[in-house]
């Protein structure tokens, strides 16, 4: 599987929690929100349970302007078909960690 996919491998093995030194403090996708490390971990675990066998693929090249980062992504089903396309916008803190991520859904199949 290409290195620009998440989760790597299969969904049969849960992803480890994001290293706390790189995790953001708030993640707000279009349909829900998670605050703090535990909230974000729960949000990701819920998405993995809701979409078993799916994987996220980075769409294009992330773009940054000062302390703001944007990147597109596509969620692919087990058959490889794109089922959701979205765009996330992140604020980067002074220490280089993500301070906040807000997600937008562009297309839902």
C-alpha positions in Angstrom: 0.0 0.0 0.0 1.4 3.5 -0.8 2.9 5.5 2.0 0.2 8.2 1.6 -2.6 6.1 2.9 -4.2 5.8 6.4 -4.5 3.4 8.0 -1.5 1.4 6.8 -2.2 -2.3 6.3 -5.6 -3.5 7.0 -8.3 -2.3 9.4 -8.0 -5.7 11.2 -5.3 -4.2 13.4 -6.2 -1.0 15.1 -3.8 1.9 14.6 -1.7 2.8 17.6 -2.6 6.2 19.3 -0.9 9.1 17.6 2.3 10.1 19.4 1.3 12.7 22.0 4.2 14.9 21.0 2.7 15.3 17.5 -1.1 15.2 18.2 -3.2 18.3 17.8 -5.4 19.6 20.6 -8.6 19.8 18.6 -9.9 18.0 15.5 -13.3 19.0 14.1 -14.3 17.0 11.0 -17.6 18.0 9.3 -19.7 15.5 11.2 -18.3 15.5 14.8 -15.5 16.9 17.0 -12.7 15.6 19.3 -10.8 17.7 21.8 -7.7 16.6 23.6 -5.8 13.4 23.0 -8.5 11.1 24.3 -11.2 12.9 22.3 -9.3 12.7 19.1 -8.4 9.0 19.7 -12.1 8.3 20.3 -13.0 10.2 17.1 -10.6 8.2 15.0 -11.6 4.9 16.6 -15.3 5.7 15.8 -14.4 6.4 12.2 -12.5 3.1 11.9 -15.5 1.2 13.4 -18.0 3.0 11.2 -15.9 2.4 8.0 -14.3 -1.1 8.4 -11.9 -1.9 5.6 -11.7 1.7 4.3 -8.6 3.8 4.0 -7.8 7.4 3.6 -5.5 8.5 0.8 -3.9 11.9 0.5 -5.2 13.8 -2.5 -2.6 16.0 -4.1 0.1 17.9 -2.2 -0.6 19.7 1.1 -0.3 23.4 0.8 0.8 25.8 3.6 0.6 29.5 4.2 2.3 30.8 7.3 0.7 28.8 10.2 -2.1 27.4 8.1 -2.0 24.0 6.3 -4.6 22.5 4.0 -4.8 19.1 2.5 -7.3 17.1 0.5 -8.1 13.4 1.1 -10.2 10.6 -0.3 -11.8 7.7 1.7 -11.7 4.5 -0.3 -13.9 1.5 0.4 -12.7 -2.1 0.5 -13.3 -2.4 -3.2 -11.0 0.6 -3.9 -13.9 3.0 -4.9 -13.7 6.5 -3.6 -16.7 7.0 -1.3 -15.9 10.3 0.4 -13.7 13.3 -0.6 -12.8 16.0 1.8 -10.5 18.9 2.7 -8.9 19.6 6.1 -7.5 22.9 7.2 -5.0 22.9 10.1 -3.4 25.6 12.3 0.2 24.9 13.1 1.3 25.9 16.6 4.6 27.7 17.2 6.2 24.4 18.4 5.3 22.8 15.0 2.5 20.6 16.3 -1.0 20.8 14.9 -3.1 23.1 17.2 -6.4 22.6 15.4 -7.8 20.7 12.4 -11.1 21.5 10.8 -12.5 19.1 8.1 -14.9 19.7 5.3 -16.7 17.0 3.2 -16.6 17.8 -0.5 -18.4 14.7 -1.8 -20.1 11.8 -0.2 -21.1 8.9 -2.5 
